[in-house]
Amino acid sequence: MSTEWLLHCAASLAQLEAGATASAAQLAQYFDLPAAYLAKQLQALVKAGALAATTGPRGGFRLARPASEITLLQIVEAVDGTSSPYECREIRQRGRGALPAEECRTPCILAEKMAEAHEAWRNSLATTSLADIIAALPPSAPPRTRLRLTGSS
């Protein structure tokens, strides 16, 4: 849930004019999300260096670097960490179906395939920047996002 929220928030911020900000409250309203929780989650992207936060009446969040330098993987890892979602616990060596130790000297084929899939997923996200996402949007999307998010066109 938080990952989806922050990917969309970062993509929305990438559509703003350079240097423009949007507050956590504006982003929360834009996506109909709980503002206090979203504000906390956005701090993970600040800590990761993807977003910058400013305080004061005109404060808010903006991209910390050009959109072309912020990958989807950086955003995902800021929220979810870097560990694989799959962890092999070698259950092939337990229970009634336990394999003998000599048949388990190499990694389990399922663990290998899950590691391959995770690496392919990471590579895909690492090679996709926020600029790539914005470039794939219809031309009307960024002006509409700016207008509805911050009230400016």
C-alpha positions, 0 to 999 in steps of 0.5 A, a space after each residue: 500500500 505505501 509503495 503504491 502511494 509513494 510511487 504515485 506521489 513521486 510521479 505527481 511531483 515529477 509533473 510539477 514545474 521545476 522547484 514547485 512543491 506540493 504539501 503532504 495534505 495536497 497529495 493526500 487530498 489528490 489521492 484521497 489518502 490519510 494525510 498524517 500517515 502519508 506525510 510520515 511515508 514521504 519522509 522515507 523518500 526524503 531520507 533516501 534522497 529522492 525528495 526534498 522537504 521544505 517547511 513554512 507556508 509555501 513548504 512541501 515536497 519536491 523532487 530532490 534530483 532531476 526525474 531522470 535520476 530517480 528510479 522506481 527501484 530507489 523509491 521502492 527500496 526506500 519504502 520496502 528495503 532491499 531484501 528479497 520477498 522470497 526466502 528459501 527455508 530449505 523445506 525440501 529437507 524436512 517432513 515426510 518428503 525430506 530429500 537426503 542431504 547429498 541431493 541438496 548440495 546445490 540451491 533449490 531450483 525454486 529458490 534459484 528461479 525466485 532469485 532470478 525473478 527478483 533480479 529481473 524485477 529489480 533490473 526493470 525498476 532500476 532502469 525506469 526513471 520518473 522521467 520515463 514514467 512522465 514521458 509515457 503519460 498522455 500530454 494532457 496529464 502533467 498540466 492536469 496534475 499541476 492544476 488539480 494538485 497545486 492549483 497552478 497550470 
